[in-house]
Amino acid sequence: MSKKRSQPSSIGELSAGHIKGSVEGLKRLASAHPSVRHIIEVVDRLQTRPYATNAVIGGEPGTGKEGLAYTLHELMHPEGGPIVSVATAGRDASELAAELFGAAPQLKGERPTEGAVAEADGGTLVLDEVIGLPAALQRRLLELLKKGRYHREGELRERTAQLGVIALTDGNLAAEGAAGRFRHDLFHKLARLDLILPPLRERPEDLPAAIVWMANHVLAERGRAGHVELEPGPGEAPLENGAVVIRREAVDALRRHPWPGNFRELEVIVERAVLLFSDGTHVSAADIARALADPRG
């Protein structure tokens, strides 16, 4: 379980995918993809008229679900508030119940387990991969969302909490509900906002901006000076002196890649190309080919 207070994020983070998001970063992507345009419209509305609610965010691994969850939290709680993330996939049901709802001490002198719900009170609880959540925990989560009440494991005392829940999934939660594997009433309670982050291979128009942002992020993360820019096209303004230039042939090479790992994979490939294989002034198609090559043959 990770607990974080909402803080301002750097520009561009969500546009590059899985890193903690920012409103500015998302809106800088002039994406034509309908799912992305819908998300940006939701962000616009929440910026203008913020309110706290629940959400379901779907998308393949590496598409930026966690980053979007943090962005939504910041919009819903502009004055600040706790955000707590819990991974639910493949967990033992009793262990997960205690982590979510807390647990009474089992031995004299032990302290109780507070639980993610109590820690997220007044803010947001992020549930990472809700498909497969045990039926008993689905029922308890629904009770919490409907009535704001819950109890710790091994304790009869009823407790209260007011929080939003953002459910992340790599699959299709609506289909799981229709098939009877996920409570349909819980799905509808969660899906006040129902958002889908499309895979990178469906967003070719977003790739140049994402590459440039990711390259600059990699430089900053590795403590390298300088900045990265895309090679200008005919009639475009020349670049500033000292910029590392990503040649358009390099972007074309990246467009041809299927990106099974989405933005998470993009970060790896860009880091290799910029820091390991480039000459420090330009990133070429050959640099990209070396970065994409499988060392296992």
C-alpha positions as MATLAB code, in Angstrom:
seq = 'MSKKRSQPSSIGELSAGHIKGSVEGLKRLASAHPSVRHIIEVVDRLQTRPYATNAVIGGEPGTGKEGLAYTLHELMHPEGGPIVSVATAGRDASELAAELFGAAPQLKGERPTEGAVAEADGGTLVLDEVIGLPAALQRRLLELLKKGRYHREGELRERTAQLGVIALTDGNLAAEGAAGRFRHDLFHKLARLDLILPPLRERPEDLPAAIVWMANHVLAERGRAGHVELEPGPGEAPLENGAVVIRREAVDALRRHPWPGNFRELEVIVERAVLLFSDGTHVSAADIARALADPRG';
ca = [
       0.000    0.000    0.000;
       1.325    3.418   -0.865;
       0.025    6.651    0.585;
       0.770    9.987   -0.998;
      -0.459   13.507   -0.516;
      -1.519   15.299   -3.651;
       1.209   17.625   -4.892;
       1.700   19.679   -8.069;
       3.170   17.577  -10.889;
       5.589   18.634  -13.587;
       4.263   19.523  -17.017;
       4.038   16.730  -19.546;
       3.990   13.728  -17.250;
       0.697   12.233  -18.257;
       1.374   12.794  -21.948;
       4.247   10.359  -21.577;
       2.108    7.737  -19.960;
       2.624    5.843  -16.761;
       4.372    8.507  -14.670;
       2.308   10.515  -12.177;
       0.089   12.761  -14.216;
      -0.493   16.428  -14.590;
      -3.368   18.313  -16.117;
      -1.031   20.442  -18.208;
       0.785   17.413  -19.556;
      -2.430   15.714  -20.618;
      -3.859   18.787  -22.314;
      -0.683   19.465  -24.278;
      -1.419   16.335  -26.290;
      -3.547   17.469  -29.210;
      -4.663   13.901  -29.763;
      -7.273   13.010  -32.344;
      -8.073    9.726  -30.601;
     -11.697    9.866  -29.366;
     -10.921    8.264  -25.997;
      -8.174   10.805  -25.316;
     -10.408   13.680  -26.426;
     -13.102   12.437  -24.041;
     -10.608   12.319  -21.165;
      -9.465   15.859  -21.925;
     -13.100   17.007  -21.937;
     -13.617   15.420  -18.513;
     -10.462   17.146  -17.264;
     -11.721   20.486  -18.587;
     -15.019   20.069  -16.738;
     -13.353   19.037  -13.487;
     -10.964   21.974  -13.687;
     -13.887   24.361  -14.038;
     -16.247   22.664  -11.587;
     -14.298   20.261   -9.360;
     -16.126   17.623   -7.371;
     -15.184   14.271   -5.885;
     -16.547   11.090   -7.437;
     -15.618    7.517   -8.381;
     -14.009    6.384  -11.618;
     -13.007    3.341  -13.628;
      -9.866    3.682  -15.760;
      -9.195    0.926  -18.270;
      -6.324    0.332  -20.652;
      -3.466   -1.994  -21.469;
      -0.437   -2.138  -19.160;
       1.791    0.902  -19.585;
      -0.870    3.223  -21.009;
      -0.844    5.618  -18.045;
      -3.730    4.546  -15.821;
      -2.007    5.430  -12.559;
      -0.921    8.796  -13.914;
      -4.499    9.585  -14.918;
      -5.757    8.481  -11.493;
      -3.417   10.958   -9.790;
      -4.519   13.709  -12.182;
      -8.191   13.050  -11.412;
      -7.442   13.084   -7.694;
      -5.721   16.469   -7.963;
      -8.679   17.873   -9.890;
     -11.249   16.490   -7.463;
      -9.331   17.723   -4.416;
      -7.817   21.090   -5.391;
      -7.261   21.934   -1.719;
      -5.297   18.723   -1.199;
      -6.158   15.378    0.339;
      -4.751   11.884    0.815;
      -4.435    9.450   -2.053;
      -3.785    5.799   -1.209;
      -3.038    3.063   -3.740;
      -3.597   -0.656   -3.139;
      -2.641   -3.471   -5.524;
      -5.399   -6.099   -5.444;
      -4.482   -8.662   -8.126;
      -3.613  -12.159   -6.937;
      -3.876  -11.270   -3.266;
      -5.065  -13.513   -0.450;
      -8.610  -12.406    0.402;
      -8.097  -12.076    4.160;
      -4.801  -10.235    3.754;
      -6.362   -7.858    1.236;
      -9.389   -7.284    3.483;
      -7.116   -6.268    6.357;
      -5.092   -3.959    4.114;
      -8.208   -2.294    2.763;
     -10.443   -2.087    5.804;
      -7.990   -2.486    8.669;
      -7.854   -5.156   11.335;
      -8.286   -5.359   15.085;
      -5.199   -6.490   17.049;
      -4.978  -10.258   17.395;
      -2.794  -10.236   20.497;
      -2.858   -8.091   23.603;
      -0.585   -5.102   23.234;
      -0.663   -5.127   19.435;
      -1.764   -2.041   17.596;
      -4.677   -2.271   15.151;
      -4.102   -2.078   11.400;
      -5.460    1.253   10.239;
      -6.334    0.195    6.699;
      -6.326    2.010    3.355;
      -9.946    3.164    3.676;
      -9.210    5.045    6.892;
      -6.015    6.521    5.438;
      -7.838    7.686    2.300;
     -10.727    9.280    4.235;
     -11.346   12.714    2.733;
      -9.424   11.824   -0.433;
      -9.057    9.011   -2.933;
      -8.517    5.259   -2.771;
      -6.931    3.806   -5.933;
      -7.515    0.086   -6.476;
      -5.038   -1.322   -8.967;
      -6.592   -4.149  -11.033;
     -10.056   -4.738   -9.583;
     -10.947   -7.622  -11.896;
     -10.782  -10.691   -9.701;
     -11.607   -8.829   -6.477;
     -13.171  -11.480   -4.202;
     -16.973  -11.408   -4.016;
     -17.010  -10.691   -0.275;
     -14.764   -7.656   -0.767;
     -16.898   -6.468   -3.670;
     -19.884   -6.506   -1.315;
     -18.015   -4.613    1.403;
     -16.712   -2.048   -1.079;
     -20.234   -1.486   -2.381;
     -21.485   -0.951    1.177;
     -18.740    1.602    1.748;
     -19.586    3.502   -1.438;
     -23.323    3.441   -0.807;
     -23.415    4.263    2.896;
     -19.944    5.469    3.850;
     -19.697    2.749    6.502;
     -17.373   -0.201    7.049;
     -15.783   -2.261    9.810;
     -12.302   -3.565   10.481;
     -11.472   -7.236   10.305;
     -12.234   -8.884   13.654;
     -14.158   -5.871   14.946;
     -17.901   -5.231   15.258;
     -17.695   -1.462   15.673;
     -18.970    0.396   12.609;
     -16.703    3.094   11.213;
     -17.325    5.825    8.655;
     -15.308    7.220    5.755;
     -16.014    9.596    2.892;
     -13.764    9.010   -0.078;
     -13.689    8.526   -3.820;
     -12.554    5.237   -5.347;
     -10.686    5.018   -8.650;
     -10.545    1.473  -10.000;
      -7.826    0.592  -12.503;
      -8.036   -2.408  -14.793;
      -6.168   -3.907  -17.730;
      -9.380   -5.667  -18.784;
     -12.999   -4.783  -19.473;
     -14.837   -4.299  -16.195;
     -18.209   -3.748  -17.875;
     -17.881   -7.093  -19.670;
     -16.916   -8.767  -16.393;
     -20.099   -7.373  -14.867;
     -22.222   -8.557  -17.791;
     -20.708  -12.040  -17.429;
     -21.536  -12.126  -13.713;
     -17.922  -12.159  -12.560;
     -18.093   -8.645  -11.142;
     -21.052   -7.100   -9.366;
     -22.937   -4.965  -11.861;
     -24.195   -2.678   -9.084;
     -20.618   -2.116   -7.910;
     -19.488   -1.446  -11.472;
     -22.131    1.235  -11.915;
     -21.259    2.745   -8.555;
     -17.594    2.917   -9.548;
     -18.072    4.012  -13.156;
     -19.344    7.535  -12.494;
     -16.447    8.345  -14.789;
     -15.660    5.532  -17.236;
     -12.393    6.296  -19.018;
     -10.267    4.265  -21.427;
      -6.615    4.998  -22.198;
      -5.885    3.665  -25.699;
      -2.645    1.832  -26.487;
       0.242    3.737  -28.009;
      -0.056    1.865  -31.326;
      -3.491    3.493  -31.824;
      -2.092    6.985  -31.198;
       0.528    7.615  -33.913;
      -0.215   11.337  -33.897;
       0.798   11.498  -30.220;
       4.113    9.718  -30.672;
       6.410   12.684  -31.607;
       5.328   14.768  -28.589;
       5.610   11.738  -26.304;
       9.100   10.898  -27.595;
      10.401   14.427  -27.025;
       8.878   14.679  -23.564;
      10.155   11.235  -22.592;
      13.666   12.035  -23.821;
      13.777   15.229  -21.752;
      12.413   13.330  -18.757;
      15.162   10.719  -19.138;
      17.858   13.411  -19.266;
      16.507   15.072  -16.132;
      16.113   11.774  -14.275;
      19.695   10.779  -15.064;
      21.109   14.183  -14.115;
      22.197   15.064  -17.646;
      22.368   18.674  -18.815;
      20.716   19.850  -22.029;
      17.392   19.285  -23.684;
      15.903   17.332  -26.573;
      13.926   18.654  -29.541;
      12.436   17.212  -32.685;
      14.207   17.960  -35.966;
      12.322   20.863  -37.586;
      10.542   20.310  -40.856;
      10.691   22.528  -43.945;
       9.803   26.123  -43.089;
       9.911   25.546  -39.323;
      12.055   27.648  -37.007;
      15.612   26.392  -36.343;
      16.394   24.779  -33.025;
      18.193   26.404  -30.126;
      21.914   25.805  -29.894;
      22.863   22.831  -27.755;
      19.681   20.818  -28.264;
      19.889   17.062  -28.783;
      17.978   16.566  -32.026;
      15.711   13.603  -32.637;
      15.797   13.137  -36.389;
      12.503   12.598  -38.164;
      13.846    9.303  -39.519;
      14.144    8.190  -35.875;
      10.518    9.088  -35.219;
       9.493    7.159  -38.350;
      11.386    4.117  -37.053;
       9.561    4.367  -33.743;
       6.209    4.660  -35.523;
       6.804    1.251  -37.113;
       7.221   -0.453  -33.733;
       4.034   -2.132  -32.328;
       4.680   -0.997  -28.713;
       3.330   -3.971  -26.741;
       4.577   -2.272  -23.544;
       3.115    1.122  -24.474;
       4.609    4.189  -22.758;
       6.479    2.078  -20.234;
       8.351    0.443  -23.114;
       8.818    3.811  -24.827;
      10.730    5.103  -21.812;
      13.154    2.163  -22.001;
      13.757    2.536  -25.740;
      14.195    6.313  -25.570;
      16.663    5.998  -22.685;
      18.769    3.507  -24.631;
      18.689    5.577  -27.820;
      19.468    8.947  -26.231;
      21.949    8.002  -23.510;
      23.548    4.809  -24.754;
      23.641    4.828  -28.546;
      23.373    8.431  -29.800;
      26.407   10.666  -30.346;
      25.038   13.199  -27.856;
      23.886   15.645  -30.532;
      21.491   13.635  -32.717;
      19.295   10.542  -32.360;
      19.203    8.690  -35.682;
      17.188    5.798  -37.076;
      20.270    3.613  -36.539;
      20.290    4.551  -32.850;
      16.639    3.539  -32.615;
      17.334    0.228  -34.357;
      20.055   -0.563  -31.826;
      17.774    0.425  -28.941;
      14.994   -1.825  -30.252;
      17.248   -4.804  -30.981;
      16.677   -7.868  -28.817;
      20.043   -8.743  -27.208;
      18.908  -12.360  -26.903;
      18.883  -12.666  -30.679;
];
